[in-house]
Amino acid sequence: MDDGWWCITENRKGGCQMVIATDDLEVACPECERAGEIEGSPCPACGGKGVILTAQGNTLLDFIQKHLNK
């Protein structure tokens, strides 16, 4: 898994107000084990992405999409 971190907003001193680990946003697909495909076809469990969003990942995605679509 990616050990990256996401900084959601920055305060005036340049530090993060909220930090989320990538592991909190997605997990490896148990069907294709991150490959994104099974026997040459897109994995039906993850839609070919190799990962499945967690509840927190879905919440963040919904929030971002909501504000980008305005």
C-alpha positions in Angstrom: 0.0 0.0 0.0 1.0 3.6 -0.5 2.3 5.1 2.7 1.6 8.6 1.6 -0.2 11.3 3.5 -2.7 13.9 2.4 -2.8 17.4 3.7 -6.3 18.7 3.4 -5.8 22.3 4.4 -2.9 24.4 5.4 -2.8 26.8 8.2 -1.1 30.2 8.1 2.2 28.8 9.2 2.2 26.2 6.4 1.3 23.2 8.6 -1.6 20.8 8.0 -4.8 21.1 9.9 -5.9 17.6 9.0 -3.8 14.7 7.9 -5.1 11.5 6.4 -3.0 8.4 5.6 -3.6 6.9 2.2 -4.3 3.6 4.0 -7.3 5.3 5.6 -8.8 6.0 2.2 -8.4 2.7 0.3 -7.7 -0.9 0.8 -6.3 -3.5 -1.6 -9.0 -5.4 -3.6 -9.3 -8.9 -2.1 -10.4 -10.4 -5.4 -7.6 -9.3 -7.7 -5.0 -8.3 -5.0 -4.3 -4.9 -6.5 -3.9 -6.2 -10.1 -7.1 -4.6 -11.3 -7.9 -7.6 -13.5 -8.6 -11.3 -13.3 -7.7 -13.5 -16.2 -7.3 -10.5 -18.5 -10.7 -8.9 -17.7 -11.3 -5.9 -15.4 -12.0 -7.1 -11.8 -15.7 -6.8 -11.1 -15.1 -6.2 -7.4 -13.0 -3.0 -7.8 -13.9 -1.9 -11.3 -10.4 -2.6 -12.5 -8.8 -0.1 -10.1 -7.1 -2.7 -7.8 -8.3 -0.9 -4.7 -11.6 -0.4 -2.9 -12.4 2.9 -1.2 -13.0 2.9 2.6 -16.0 4.7 4.1 -13.6 7.7 4.8 -12.3 7.5 1.2 -15.9 7.6 -0.2 -16.7 10.6 2.1 -13.7 12.5 1.0 -14.4 11.7 -2.7 -18.0 12.8 -2.4 -16.9 16.1 -0.7 -14.4 16.9 -3.4 -16.8 16.0 -6.2 -19.5 18.2 -4.6 -17.2 21.2 -4.5 -15.6 20.7 -7.9 -18.9 20.5 -9.6 -20.1 23.9 -8.4 
